[in-house]
Amino acid sequence: MSGPIVGKRRLRAELRRLRRERELTQDQVAADMEWSLSKLIRIENGTVAISVSDLRSLLAYYRVHDTKMVDDLLELARAAKRRMWWDEYRASVPSQMLTYVGFEAEAVAIGEWSPIMFPAMMQTRRYASATSVVDHNGDSPVAERRVEFRMRRQDELLSREQPPRVLTVLDESVLRRQPVHNDEALLVDQIEHAIEFAQRPYADVRIAPLNMGYHPGWEGEFTLLEFGADDGVLYRQGLLWEEPDAVVTYREVLRRLADRALAHDASIDFMRQVAGELKRG
């Protein structure tokens, strides 16, 4: 059964499908259900969760008599109400990131292009601290809370019985960019951690060398979360995109980046080489 974020997404898609199959407008449904139009719009858009009692009434109105289907949809509505671990961080982490993590928690595969920094799932605590500055004060309580959030996020995601498959393409500059001036040790530790991460059975880490030339990744970082065949979301520029065309487009962009980057084993060797150079000063 789906978790709260993906489940809510599937539920609203199913409710839209049922209404359209019956050739009903939102105005008609709202009037017949004696709901405000804005309530129905918010339910179908996922802005608000539908209560179990309202869902029962709506399914009866749509004449859905399949018991299993009704039970499955009711369970999705219940799941959307459950409190999850990331709810503890609402005061210090942007809501869009919490929504993203809800999707991430249910992904079976994660693909990402990282041109600036190591992605959160493979960061050390020191690297996370150095890159979690809030209002130019890395020692602030909010910054500390965000570091804790990143570490918890790693643990929850990668300690799953079956972690998601991960394909990460890193720009070479990430291996050479020091979050703290003149702290090669921090960066070396992070690279060595990335090497260990890359050797895990579910991980594929590749390096895009600086001499690779112009490529579609110049448009900026992005992450693809996959939930199954032809079902995914795109996270880019701080926004979530659920449109299938956007997911397909960036799936192809990631494939092209991975094909042009160093192969997996060569990327691990390259990371070792850079770490050695940094150690030698």
HELIX and SHEET records of a PDB file:
HELIX    1   1 PRO A    4  GLU A   21  1                                  18    
HELIX    2   2 GLN A   26  MET A   33  1                                   8    
HELIX    3   3 LEU A   37  ASN A   45  1                                   9    
HELIX    4   4 VAL A   52  TYR A   61  1                                  10    
HELIX    5   5 THR A   67  ALA A   79  1                                  13    
HELIX    6   6 TRP A   85  TYR A   89  5                                   5    
HELIX    7   7 SER A   95  GLU A  104  1                                  10    
HELIX    8   8 ALA A  120  MET A  122  5                                   3    
HELIX    9   9 ARG A  125  ALA A  130  1                                   6    
HELIX   10  10 PRO A  141  LEU A  158  1                                  18    
HELIX   11  11 GLU A  172  LEU A  175  5                                   4    
HELIX   12  12 GLU A  184  ALA A  198  1                                  15    
HELIX   13  13 LEU A  210  MET A  212  5                                   3    
HELIX   14  14 PRO A  216  GLU A  219  5                                   4    
HELIX   15  15 PRO A  244  ARG A  260  1                                  17    
HELIX   16  16 HIS A  264  ARG A  280  1                                  17    
SHEET    1   A 6 ALA A 203  ALA A 208  0                                        
SHEET    2   A 6 ARG A 165  ASP A 171  1                                        
SHEET    3   A 6 ALA A 109  SER A 114  1                                        
SHEET    4   A 6 PHE A 222  GLY A 228 -1                                        
SHEET    5   A 6 ASP A 231  ARG A 236 -1                                        
SHEET    6   A 6 LEU A 239  TRP A 241 -1                                        
END                                                                             
